[in-house]
């Protein structure tokens, strides 16, 4: 299978969310609440899961393009799942630089990190490690 998975603790409870990723289609994050499984976030194949802030509801993806720039996009759940909260745009090549944004408006680097810290505190970002969907990994990483 081309599907990879990871367990992440995105919301404020002790039940992990499952992230399923397929290079051909994109990925989604599902949570289990009130005896139901619900998709709380999904993205297309240009996006790749990158990290999250454990139990803080803040999620980060890399959005890659064939052109400049590449993006690191920050989402804050449970707001509207596709509403960009913060964004860093990386421009490569001759005019290499980084731009910082909050909700579509440009902000300074220091303001960007001040907003981020105001929401997640001193907690560092946890990188997402995707596991191949095979029996040994399901046995090792998924709770029984």
C-alpha positions as CSV (number, residue, x, y, z in Angstrom):
1,X,0.0,0.0,0.0
2,X,1.1,3.6,-0.7
3,X,-0.6,4.8,2.4
4,X,1.5,5.9,5.4
5,X,0.3,6.7,8.8
6,X,1.2,8.5,12.0
7,X,-0.5,9.0,15.4
8,X,-0.5,12.5,16.6
9,X,-1.9,14.2,19.7
10,X,-3.3,17.3,18.1
11,X,-6.3,18.2,20.3
12,X,-6.5,18.5,24.1
13,X,-7.5,15.0,25.0
14,X,-5.4,11.8,25.5
15,X,-6.8,10.0,22.4
16,X,-4.5,10.3,19.5
17,X,-5.6,11.4,16.0
18,X,-4.6,9.3,13.1
19,X,-3.0,10.9,10.0
20,X,-3.2,8.9,6.8
21,X,-1.0,10.0,3.9
22,X,-0.8,8.9,0.2
23,X,1.7,10.5,-2.1
24,X,-0.8,10.3,-5.0
25,X,-3.8,11.9,-3.2
26,X,-2.8,13.9,-0.2
27,X,-3.6,13.3,3.5
28,X,-6.2,13.6,6.1
29,X,-6.4,13.7,9.9
30,X,-9.1,11.8,11.7
31,X,-10.2,12.0,15.4
32,X,-12.4,9.8,17.5
33,X,-15.1,11.6,19.5
34,X,-18.4,10.5,20.8
35,X,-18.0,7.0,19.4
36,X,-17.5,8.3,15.9
37,X,-14.5,8.8,13.6
38,X,-14.4,12.2,11.9
39,X,-12.1,13.8,9.5
40,X,-10.9,17.1,11.0
41,X,-8.4,18.1,8.3
42,X,-7.5,17.1,4.7
43,X,-5.1,18.4,2.1
44,X,-4.1,17.6,-1.5
45,X,-1.0,15.9,-2.8
46,X,1.0,19.2,-3.0
47,X,1.0,19.2,0.8
48,X,3.0,17.1,3.1
49,X,2.5,16.8,6.9
50,X,5.4,18.3,8.7
51,X,4.7,18.8,12.4
52,X,2.3,19.7,15.2
53,X,2.3,21.2,18.7
54,X,1.2,18.5,21.0
55,X,-2.2,19.0,22.5
56,X,-2.2,22.7,21.4
57,X,-4.4,22.3,18.3
58,X,-1.7,23.8,16.0
59,X,-0.6,21.8,12.9
60,X,2.1,22.5,10.3
61,X,2.4,21.3,6.7
62,X,4.8,21.9,3.9
63,X,3.2,23.0,0.7
64,X,5.5,22.4,-2.2
65,X,5.3,23.9,-5.7
66,X,7.5,23.5,-8.7
67,X,8.1,27.2,-8.7
68,X,9.1,29.6,-6.0
69,X,8.1,29.9,-3.2
70,X,7.7,26.8,-1.1
71,X,5.4,27.3,1.9
72,X,5.2,26.2,5.6
73,X,1.6,26.6,6.5
74,X,0.3,26.7,10.1
75,X,-3.3,25.7,10.9
76,X,-5.0,26.1,14.3
77,X,-7.8,23.6,15.0
78,X,-10.7,23.4,15.7
79,X,-11.2,26.5,13.6
80,X,-12.3,26.1,10.0
81,X,-10.0,23.2,8.9
82,X,-8.6,25.0,5.8
83,X,-8.2,28.4,7.3
84,X,-4.5,29.4,7.2
85,X,-3.5,30.8,10.5
86,X,0.2,31.6,9.9
87,X,2.5,31.0,6.9
88,X,6.1,31.2,6.0
89,X,7.0,31.5,2.3
90,X,10.5,30.5,1.3
91,X,11.9,32.0,-1.9
92,X,15.0,30.3,-3.3
93,X,17.6,31.3,-5.8
94,X,19.0,34.7,-6.6
95,X,16.4,36.6,-4.5
96,X,16.5,34.2,-1.5
97,X,14.3,35.4,1.3
98,X,11.5,34.5,3.7
99,X,8.1,36.2,4.1
100,X,5.9,35.9,7.1
101,X,2.1,36.1,7.1
102,X,-0.9,35.9,9.5
103,X,-4.3,35.2,8.0
104,X,-3.2,36.7,4.6
105,X,-1.6,39.8,6.0
106,X,2.2,40.3,6.0
107,X,3.9,40.5,9.5
108,X,7.4,40.8,10.7
109,X,9.4,37.7,11.7
110,X,9.3,38.7,15.4
111,X,5.5,39.2,15.2
112,X,5.1,35.8,13.6
113,X,6.9,34.1,16.3
114,X,5.2,36.1,19.0
115,X,1.8,35.0,17.7
116,X,2.9,31.4,17.5
117,X,4.3,31.5,21.1
118,X,1.1,33.2,22.3
119,X,-0.8,30.1,21.2
120,X,1.5,27.2,21.8
121,X,3.6,28.6,24.7
122,X,7.1,27.3,25.0
123,X,6.2,23.9,23.6
124,X,8.4,22.9,20.6
125,X,7.0,21.5,17.5
126,X,6.8,17.7,17.2
127,X,7.9,16.4,13.8
128,X,5.5,13.9,12.2
129,X,7.1,10.6,11.3
130,X,5.1,8.6,8.8
131,X,5.2,4.8,8.9
132,X,4.7,2.5,6.0
133,X,1.3,0.7,6.2
134,X,2.5,-2.9,6.9
135,X,1.6,-5.4,9.5
136,X,4.7,-4.9,11.7
137,X,4.3,-1.1,11.8
138,X,0.6,-1.4,12.6
139,X,1.4,-3.8,15.4
140,X,4.2,-1.5,16.7
141,X,2.6,1.9,16.4
142,X,-1.2,1.5,16.7
143,X,-2.7,0.8,20.1
144,X,-4.7,-2.3,20.7
